[in-house]
Amino acid sequence: MVIDNLCRNVPKEYNRPSNNPIAEFLSGLPSYNPSNFTKCSEDSGNRICIKKPSVYLPTRDYASEQIIVTEKTTILLRYLHQHWDKNFITFFSNLTENEIMYPQMAILRMILLRITRDHD
């Protein structure tokens, strides 16, 4: 429709194909082939295509991987649970024989280590 309006405003001497600037501009475009427009109706004045619009169909379904789940625990509790094994395995692997026989000594040593780390 815009091209039709442009063609109406072109002077008569440009209506010949060799002098028409719009025809020269459109001559090199890949859509010049008339068979590209076979699915468009010519009887309507506004030139609306009958062809259905293309719809994107995804090839993969990611719905199961994109489920949003809220955590019921706080960040601090999650951190402590994740590092629980690592911290306490190293602590209990370094126990002496006295601390194995008297677990209170191991607890005292653990408390003293915490206090000294906090003051550093």
MODELLER restraints for C-alpha pairs under 7 A, 6 or more apart:
rsr = mdl.restraints
at = mdl.atoms
rsr.add(forms.Gaussian(group=physical.xy_distance, feature=features.Distance(at['CA:1:A'], at['CA:46:A']), mean=6.42, stdev=0.5))
rsr.add(forms.Gaussian(group=physical.xy_distance, feature=features.Distance(at['CA:14:A'], at['CA:20:A']), mean=4.55, stdev=0.5))
rsr.add(forms.Gaussian(group=physical.xy_distance, feature=features.Distance(at['CA:17:A'], at['CA:23:A']), mean=6.38, stdev=0.5))
rsr.add(forms.Gaussian(group=physical.xy_distance, feature=features.Distance(at['CA:39:A'], at['CA:49:A']), mean=6.53, stdev=0.5))
rsr.add(forms.Gaussian(group=physical.xy_distance, feature=features.Distance(at['CA:39:A'], at['CA:50:A']), mean=6.20, stdev=0.5))
rsr.add(forms.Gaussian(group=physical.xy_distance, feature=features.Distance(at['CA:39:A'], at['CA:51:A']), mean=6.11, stdev=0.5))
rsr.add(forms.Gaussian(group=physical.xy_distance, feature=features.Distance(at['CA:40:A'], at['CA:48:A']), mean=6.67, stdev=0.5))
rsr.add(forms.Gaussian(group=physical.xy_distance, feature=features.Distance(at['CA:40:A'], at['CA:49:A']), mean=4.32, stdev=0.5))
rsr.add(forms.Gaussian(group=physical.xy_distance, feature=features.Distance(at['CA:40:A'], at['CA:50:A']), mean=5.71, stdev=0.5))
rsr.add(forms.Gaussian(group=physical.xy_distance, feature=features.Distance(at['CA:41:A'], at['CA:47:A']), mean=6.45, stdev=0.5))
rsr.add(forms.Gaussian(group=physical.xy_distance, feature=features.Distance(at['CA:41:A'], at['CA:48:A']), mean=6.87, stdev=0.5))
rsr.add(forms.Gaussian(group=physical.xy_distance, feature=features.Distance(at['CA:41:A'], at['CA:49:A']), mean=6.22, stdev=0.5))
rsr.add(forms.Gaussian(group=physical.xy_distance, feature=features.Distance(at['CA:41:A'], at['CA:50:A']), mean=6.74, stdev=0.5))
rsr.add(forms.Gaussian(group=physical.xy_distance, feature=features.Distance(at['CA:99:A'], at['CA:105:A']), mean=5.28, stdev=0.5))
rsr.add(forms.Gaussian(group=physical.xy_distance, feature=features.Distance(at['CA:99:A'], at['CA:106:A']), mean=5.07, stdev=0.5))
